[in-house]
Amino acid sequence: MRVFPSPFRKFSIVATVFCLAQLMIAGGIIQPTAAVQDAASVLSSPPPPVSFQNPIPADQLAFLSAYAGQPSKALLKDKRFRNLMTLVTPRTTYHYGRDMPLSMTRDGMLEGSPLPVIVRDGRYLMVTSRGGPILYGKGFMWFDMKEGVALGGVYFRPINGEPTPTLAIFSRQLADTSLSMSQLPLAFAEDLSQWAPTAKVPVLTVRYFIPENGKKYVLVHDEDYCDHPENAPSPPQDRCQQLNADAADIDVNAAYFMHETNNAANATAWMLGPDQVAWIGLRDQNCGVGSINLQCRIRFTHERTRVLIGGPHMVGGRR
């Protein structure tokens, strides 16, 4: 099972109707009727694709195709490419072992990479690395040369107390502050799914995105790990539902961390506060522990994540 299943036949938040109530941020108080109504309105239709801002003119990207198959480090030396990376990397301070510009984190992970530049279908370019100098850091840059859009990513294992390991996807062409994985381009997800195993990115990991404003937000897992092609056998329900439950837990921990640190891209301290402890107790009381009732735990945890991120506008919203 991959983090980003390919092909992306379907995306869904694991449950389509929350059977448990909305949790208020301040005290974890339950409001059953409002919860069902909010959940139904949010999940009645798939989230819209992300809208990228300020597409890059095609003539500024045409040179990239000539680097297909060459080592990534060769392209990274091209001033035109470095200008493109500057154009799409948010100007923010990121914490990668220490505070530094996100651009410095990106360069530290990519520079010297011997991996080949991949150009797929004459359109999608991917520059990747297997590992940086510290904290198992590795990264990528992805371009859709036809649409003029780009996304970058950095992956590492933080040691600052936040949930770990983390994959942060970034682009100055993003204006959203609330996104799930299915809203990003299908081609990007497919290319990312090819890179992740080679870079030894775990099947499930904390995911963030950093848009133009330079803050960091949870990139929600909305894959259904029990989904499968019609002509393929269904995965074991106990295993795929456990993946769904684990993904929900990852998202709620990341959402709580970002909620407590005001979405700072260089946030460093994380500890379980009393409200989160109270919520965990409430979830366990309602759903049991372990694998007794995974669907209940998944629904309960998704609802908490939704509240922490910002209520009913979690998917596709802008704040």
C-alpha positions as CSV (number, residue, x, y, z in Angstrom):
1,M,0.0,0.0,0.0
2,R,1.4,3.4,-1.0
3,V,0.9,6.7,0.6
4,F,-0.4,8.1,-2.7
5,P,-2.3,5.2,-4.4
6,S,-1.7,5.1,-8.2
7,P,-3.8,5.4,-10.2
8,F,-6.0,7.8,-8.2
9,R,-9.3,6.2,-9.1
10,K,-11.2,7.7,-6.2
11,F,-10.7,10.0,-3.2
12,S,-13.0,10.1,-0.3
13,I,-12.8,11.1,3.3
14,V,-13.1,7.7,5.0
15,A,-16.6,8.3,6.4
16,T,-19.2,10.3,4.5
17,V,-21.4,11.0,7.5
18,F,-20.1,11.6,10.9
19,C,-22.2,9.6,13.4
20,L,-20.6,11.3,16.3
21,A,-21.0,14.8,17.4
22,Q,-19.0,18.0,16.7
23,L,-16.3,18.7,19.2
24,M,-15.9,22.3,20.3
25,I,-12.3,23.4,20.3
26,A,-12.4,25.0,23.7
27,G,-13.8,22.1,25.7
28,G,-14.5,19.1,23.5
29,I,-18.3,19.6,24.2
30,I,-20.6,17.6,22.0
31,Q,-23.4,19.1,19.8
32,P,-24.9,16.1,18.0
33,T,-27.4,17.7,15.7
34,A,-25.0,20.4,14.4
35,A,-22.4,17.8,13.8
36,V,-24.4,15.7,11.5
37,Q,-25.7,18.7,9.6
38,D,-22.2,20.2,9.2
39,A,-20.7,16.9,8.2
40,A,-23.4,16.3,5.6
41,S,-22.9,19.7,4.0
42,V,-19.1,19.4,3.9
43,L,-19.0,15.9,2.5
44,S,-21.9,16.0,0.1
45,S,-19.6,16.5,-2.9
46,P,-15.9,15.9,-3.6
47,P,-13.6,18.8,-2.7
48,P,-12.8,21.0,-5.7
49,P,-9.3,20.9,-7.3
50,V,-6.9,23.5,-6.1
51,S,-6.7,26.7,-8.1
52,F,-3.1,27.7,-8.8
53,Q,-2.3,31.4,-9.0
54,N,0.0,33.2,-11.5
55,P,0.9,30.3,-13.9
56,I,4.4,30.4,-15.4
57,P,4.5,31.2,-19.1
58,A,5.3,28.2,-21.3
59,D,8.3,29.9,-22.9
60,Q,10.0,30.2,-19.5
61,L,9.6,26.4,-19.0
62,A,10.5,25.1,-22.5
63,F,14.3,24.7,-21.6
64,L,13.5,22.1,-18.9
65,S,12.8,19.3,-21.4
66,A,16.4,19.3,-22.6
67,Y,17.5,18.1,-19.2
68,A,15.5,14.8,-19.3
69,G,17.7,11.9,-18.1
70,Q,20.5,14.2,-17.0
71,P,21.6,14.2,-13.3
72,S,19.4,16.6,-11.2
73,K,22.5,18.4,-10.0
74,A,23.1,19.6,-13.6
75,L,19.7,21.2,-13.8
76,L,20.2,22.7,-10.4
77,K,23.2,24.6,-11.7
78,D,21.1,26.3,-14.4
79,K,20.3,29.9,-13.4
80,R,17.0,29.7,-15.2
81,F,15.9,26.8,-13.1
82,R,17.1,28.5,-9.9
83,N,15.0,31.5,-10.9
84,L,12.0,29.2,-11.3
85,M,12.6,27.7,-7.8
86,T,12.7,31.2,-6.3
87,L,9.5,32.0,-8.1
88,V,7.6,29.1,-6.6
89,T,9.1,28.8,-3.1
90,P,7.3,30.7,-0.4
91,R,9.4,33.3,1.5
92,T,9.2,32.0,5.0
93,T,11.4,30.7,7.8
94,Y,11.3,26.9,8.1
95,H,12.7,24.8,10.9
96,Y,15.0,22.1,9.5
97,G,17.2,21.3,12.5
98,R,17.4,25.0,13.0
99,D,15.6,28.1,11.7
100,M,16.5,28.9,8.1
101,P,14.8,30.2,4.9
102,L,12.7,27.5,3.3
103,S,14.7,28.0,0.1
104,M,17.9,27.0,2.1
105,T,16.2,23.9,3.3
106,R,15.2,23.1,-0.3
107,D,18.7,23.6,-1.6
108,G,20.3,21.6,1.1
109,M,18.2,18.6,0.3
110,L,18.5,18.8,-3.5
111,E,22.0,20.1,-4.3
112,G,24.4,17.4,-5.6
113,S,21.6,14.9,-6.3
114,P,22.8,12.3,-8.9
115,L,19.3,11.1,-9.6
116,P,18.1,11.7,-13.2
117,V,15.7,14.5,-14.1
118,I,12.4,12.7,-15.0
119,V,10.2,14.2,-17.8
120,R,6.9,12.2,-18.2
121,D,4.6,12.5,-21.2
122,G,6.7,15.5,-22.4
123,R,4.9,17.6,-19.8
124,Y,5.6,16.7,-16.2
125,L,9.1,17.3,-14.8
126,M,10.4,15.9,-11.5
127,V,13.8,16.7,-9.8
128,T,14.4,14.6,-6.7
129,S,17.0,13.6,-4.1
130,R,17.4,10.5,-2.0
131,G,18.9,12.2,1.1
132,G,20.3,15.4,2.5
133,P,23.1,16.0,5.0
134,I,20.9,16.0,8.2
135,L,17.8,14.4,9.7
136,Y,17.3,12.1,6.7
137,G,16.3,15.1,4.6
138,K,15.3,14.7,1.0
139,G,13.2,16.7,-1.4
140,F,11.8,17.3,-4.9
141,M,10.6,19.9,-7.3
142,W,7.7,19.1,-9.7
143,F,6.5,21.1,-12.7
144,D,3.6,20.8,-15.1
145,M,5.2,22.5,-18.1
146,K,1.8,22.8,-19.9
147,E,-0.2,24.4,-17.2
148,G,2.7,26.4,-15.8
149,V,2.3,25.2,-12.2
150,A,4.9,23.9,-9.7
151,L,5.1,22.2,-6.3
152,G,8.1,21.5,-4.2
153,G,8.5,19.2,-1.2
154,V,10.8,18.5,1.7
155,Y,10.8,15.4,3.9
156,F,12.7,14.8,7.1
157,R,12.5,13.6,10.7
158,P,12.1,16.6,13.1
159,I,13.6,16.4,16.5
160,N,11.8,19.5,17.9
161,G,8.9,17.7,19.5
162,E,6.4,17.9,16.6
163,P,4.8,14.8,15.0
164,T,7.5,13.1,12.9
165,P,8.4,12.3,10.2
166,T,7.0,15.1,8.0
167,L,6.5,15.8,4.4
168,A,5.9,19.5,3.6
169,I,4.6,20.4,0.1
170,F,5.0,24.0,-0.9
171,S,4.2,26.5,-3.7
172,R,3.8,30.3,-3.9
173,Q,1.1,29.5,-6.5
174,L,-1.2,28.2,-3.7
175,A,-3.5,30.6,-1.8
176,D,-5.6,28.0,0.1
177,T,-5.1,27.5,3.8
178,S,-7.1,24.2,3.9
179,L,-6.4,21.3,1.5
180,S,-6.7,17.6,1.2
181,M,-4.5,15.4,-1.0
182,S,-7.2,14.7,-3.6
183,Q,-7.3,18.5,-4.4
184,L,-3.7,18.5,-5.8
185,P,-3.2,17.5,-9.4
186,L,-3.6,13.8,-10.2
187,A,-0.3,13.8,-12.2
188,F,1.5,15.2,-9.2
189,A,0.2,12.5,-6.9
190,E,1.2,9.8,-9.4
191,D,4.8,11.1,-9.7
192,L,5.0,11.6,-5.9
193,S,3.9,7.9,-5.5
194,Q,6.8,6.9,-7.6
195,W,9.3,8.9,-5.7
196,A,8.1,8.1,-2.1
197,P,9.3,4.4,-2.0
198,T,12.7,5.2,-3.5
199,A,13.2,8.0,-0.9
200,K,12.0,5.6,1.8
201,V,9.1,7.9,2.8
202,P,6.8,5.8,5.1
203,V,3.5,4.6,3.9
204,L,1.9,7.0,6.3
205,T,3.5,10.2,7.4
206,V,2.5,13.7,8.6
207,R,1.8,15.9,5.6
208,Y,1.7,19.7,5.5
209,F,1.5,22.3,2.8
210,I,3.0,25.8,2.8
211,P,1.2,28.3,0.5
212,E,2.1,31.8,-0.6
213,N,1.5,33.3,2.9
214,G,4.4,31.2,4.3
215,K,2.4,29.5,7.0
216,K,2.1,25.7,7.4
217,Y,-1.1,23.8,7.3
218,V,-2.1,20.1,7.5
219,L,-2.5,18.4,4.1
220,V,-5.3,16.0,5.0
221,H,-5.2,12.3,4.2
222,D,-8.5,11.8,2.3
223,E,-7.4,8.5,0.6
224,D,-9.5,5.5,1.4
225,Y,-6.9,2.7,1.9
226,C,-9.7,0.1,1.5
227,D,-10.4,1.3,-2.0
228,H,-9.2,-0.9,-4.9
229,P,-9.7,-1.3,-8.7
230,E,-12.8,-3.1,-9.7
231,N,-10.8,-5.9,-11.3
232,A,-8.5,-6.4,-8.2
233,P,-9.2,-8.2,-5.0
234,S,-10.2,-6.1,-2.0
235,P,-7.4,-5.6,0.6
236,P,-7.8,-7.3,4.0
237,Q,-10.4,-5.1,5.9
238,D,-8.6,-5.2,9.2
239,R,-5.3,-4.0,7.6
240,C,-6.8,-1.3,5.4
241,Q,-9.1,0.0,8.1
242,Q,-6.1,0.2,10.4
243,L,-4.3,2.4,7.8
244,N,-7.4,4.6,7.7
245,A,-7.4,4.9,11.4
246,D,-3.7,5.6,11.6
247,A,-4.0,8.3,8.9
248,A,-6.8,9.9,10.9
249,D,-4.6,9.9,14.1
250,I,-1.7,11.4,12.2
251,D,-3.9,14.2,10.9
252,V,-5.4,15.1,14.3
253,N,-1.9,15.2,15.9
254,A,-0.6,17.4,13.2
255,A,-3.7,19.6,13.3
256,Y,-3.4,20.0,17.1
257,F,0.3,20.9,16.7
258,M,-0.4,23.6,14.1
259,H,-3.4,24.9,16.0
260,E,-1.2,25.4,19.1
261,T,1.6,27.0,17.2
262,N,-0.5,29.4,15.0
263,N,0.6,27.6,11.8
264,A,4.1,28.9,12.1
265,A,6.4,27.2,9.5
266,N,9.2,27.2,12.0
267,A,7.1,25.9,14.9
268,T,9.3,23.9,17.3
269,A,7.6,23.0,20.6
270,W,4.8,20.4,20.9
271,M,3.2,18.9,23.9
272,L,-0.1,17.3,24.6
273,G,-2.3,19.9,26.3
274,P,-5.2,19.2,28.6
275,D,-7.9,19.7,26.0
276,Q,-6.3,17.1,23.7
277,V,-6.0,14.7,26.7
278,A,-9.7,15.2,27.4
279,W,-10.6,14.6,23.8
280,I,-8.7,11.3,23.7
281,G,-10.5,10.1,26.8
282,L,-13.8,11.1,25.2
283,R,-13.0,9.2,22.0
284,D,-11.9,6.1,23.8
285,Q,-15.0,6.2,26.0
286,N,-17.3,6.4,22.9
287,C,-15.4,4.0,20.6
288,G,-13.2,1.8,22.8
289,V,-9.5,1.3,22.3
290,G,-7.4,-0.6,19.9
291,S,-9.2,-2.2,16.9
292,I,-12.5,-2.7,18.7
293,N,-14.4,-0.2,16.5
294,L,-12.1,1.4,14.0
295,Q,-14.8,3.1,12.0
296,C,-16.0,4.9,15.1
297,R,-12.5,6.0,15.9
298,I,-11.9,7.2,12.4
299,R,-15.1,9.3,12.3
300,F,-14.4,10.7,15.7
301,T,-10.8,11.6,14.9
302,H,-11.7,13.2,11.5
303,E,-14.2,15.4,13.2
304,R,-11.7,16.6,15.8
305,T,-9.2,17.3,12.9
306,R,-11.9,19.3,11.1
307,V,-12.6,21.4,14.2
308,L,-8.9,22.1,14.9
309,I,-8.3,23.1,11.3
310,G,-11.2,25.5,11.1
311,G,-14.7,24.0,11.2
312,P,-16.9,23.2,8.3
313,H,-14.6,24.9,5.7
314,M,-11.7,22.4,6.2
315,V,-11.8,21.1,2.6
316,G,-11.0,23.6,-0.1
317,G,-11.5,26.6,2.2
318,R,-9.6,29.9,2.4
319,R,-9.2,32.0,5.5
